[in-house]
Each structure stands twice: as structure tokens, then as C-alpha cells.
Amino acid sequence: MNETTAATRPPEPDFATITTEELLVYRAAENRFRASEAARAFLGEPHAGAAIDWREIALPDRAVPVRVYRPAPTGGDDGAARTDLPLVVHVHGGGFVGTATQCDWTNSHLAARLPALVVSVEHRLLAPDSPLANAADDGWDVLQHVVRHAARWGVDPARVAVFGESCGALISALTAIRAREAGLRLLAQVLVNPAVDMTEAMFDHPSITRYAYHPSRALPLLRYVRRLAVPPGADAAALSPLHAGDLSGLAPALVVVPTQDALADHGRRYAERLSQAGNPVRLTEYPEAKHAFLTLPGVEPQAEAAQAEILAFLRTALAK
């Protein structure tokens, strides 16, 4: 996948009336911007101590692009030859738009400073012909593949965590549940401004009412996400970790909630449910922070503090 050096950000469309053709045009333009040098002013510069490249994971029925962050070799250390790195499987936010490149700042810092191998999943984005179940499968299948081929990737399969933001946090939460069911032990899950309720009740949370149109037009966007994510006849509860019947035995969780976010109560309620099920949970709220603040260090002053908290949490969880 090629990154552009210059791009113009497209205007936000009307999500109540957008057509499939308009979605595809908007998505392409927005993702070009997010992968451009111009976006670095908002998204932050990658850590110089991390090597970043694109790879493709060949699965039996499809190929999934992943953006890989690895500690850069220093001195006589050949970072590429290491076989003992912890693994963090990351899923970017955005739902129907987004790219792993938008998370270079945080993921490169994790790779360099933990240190760890961070594999960010360029999952299938939501569209009329690509519901949330597809993106959830991409997150889970990438995790399984890398763990199964741990030696090839240079990771320790006993030290694995998942990490996601917004819709990516939803995919990561579903992945943590699937890992428990499959007997794959995770040491941590990090869920940042998670959307964890795709049922019709997802709009009933007080934070969605409070922040429906300020500081951004969140409600029309979330309605559109749900329309794409859950086709008619699909079991929305099966795609909603908040409504899972059994949340016991899951990996210790860090749930990061920006308070000026329509999805704030999704994160709060999910942290409660995880705790009630007996899982170790840390819920941290960042006052005045907005949705996607972690990916916007150039304009969101609390992004660095959140990144530092995530780094410390994962360093403890993934320690030998």
C-alpha cells in the first residue's frame, strides 16, 4: 500500500443521505489524507526507534494487509532477528473509513518503547456489502495467524495483547472473547473510546444524547455505522460485547474513555460488566478529551498522557 506525500481532506458528507458511490469516493479521499504527510501535523510523527512496513497475511480465503511496527535495530542488535518480543495486535478506528497509518504515532511508540511487535490490522471497512462481522473476522484471524506462526514473526506466543480504538476497540473486545472461547490466552486488552453496543439500544446511553451534535456530529455518523454494521436479520447482540452472556475469564482490561464523547457511556458500562464478571479492569477517564483523541496528538493535549498510560499498562502486563 502506498502512502501519499500530499492530500486534501474532503468535506464530511451528509451521513443521512450518502449513497454507496459517495461513500467509496469519500473513503478513498479521506484515507489518502490520513496517510499523507499533511496529516502528520494532527496525527503525530512516528517514533524514530521503530521500523514500519506493510505486510500481507495470506489466509485460506483472503489476504489481509497489516501495518507492522518493530523496534529498529540498534548497535549490534538485529531487531528483525529477535524471537522473544511480546505481540500487540492493534485495530484502528473509523468503521467505514480509516487506515492503520493514522495510528503510526502510538503504535510506533509502543513498538520502540515496550519494546514489542505491533501488528495493526487493515480490516475490511464497513460498507453495504461488508458488515461488521467481516472486520471482526479480520481482527481474530490475524491474531490467530501471527500466534500460530510466532517464530516466523519473532514473537513470544505466551505474551500477547489486543488493542483497539472506537470501532477497532469493538473488534478487539470481540477478539478477546473469541480468544477465551478458543483457549488462546491473552495477557491484556486495551479498549480506547470503545463502541461496544451495536443493538438498537446503542443510542439510549446518556452520553450519546449529551454529545449527539457537539463537539462533532456524532449521532448521524453512529446511525450510519450501525446501518452498515448490522444488516437486516443479523444478530446485533452477537456483535455487541456489552450484551455478551458470559464475560468471565477475559484478559485484564484497560478501558480509556474521553469524557466529551458520545460513546463515553459505552466504555463505562463495559468496564462495569467486565468487573462484575470478575476480570481485572482499569477504567480511566480523560476530562474534556474528545473521541479519537489518542490519534490526534497534534491537537489533543491529553493524547500523550493516554499513550503513556497504555504503554505502562502493557509493559506490566507483557513483562516476562
Summary of the structure (lengths in Angstrom):
residues: 320
radius of gyration: 18.3
end to end distance: 34.5
largest distance: 57.4
contacts: 1116
relative contact order: 0.13
helix: 42%
strand: 21%
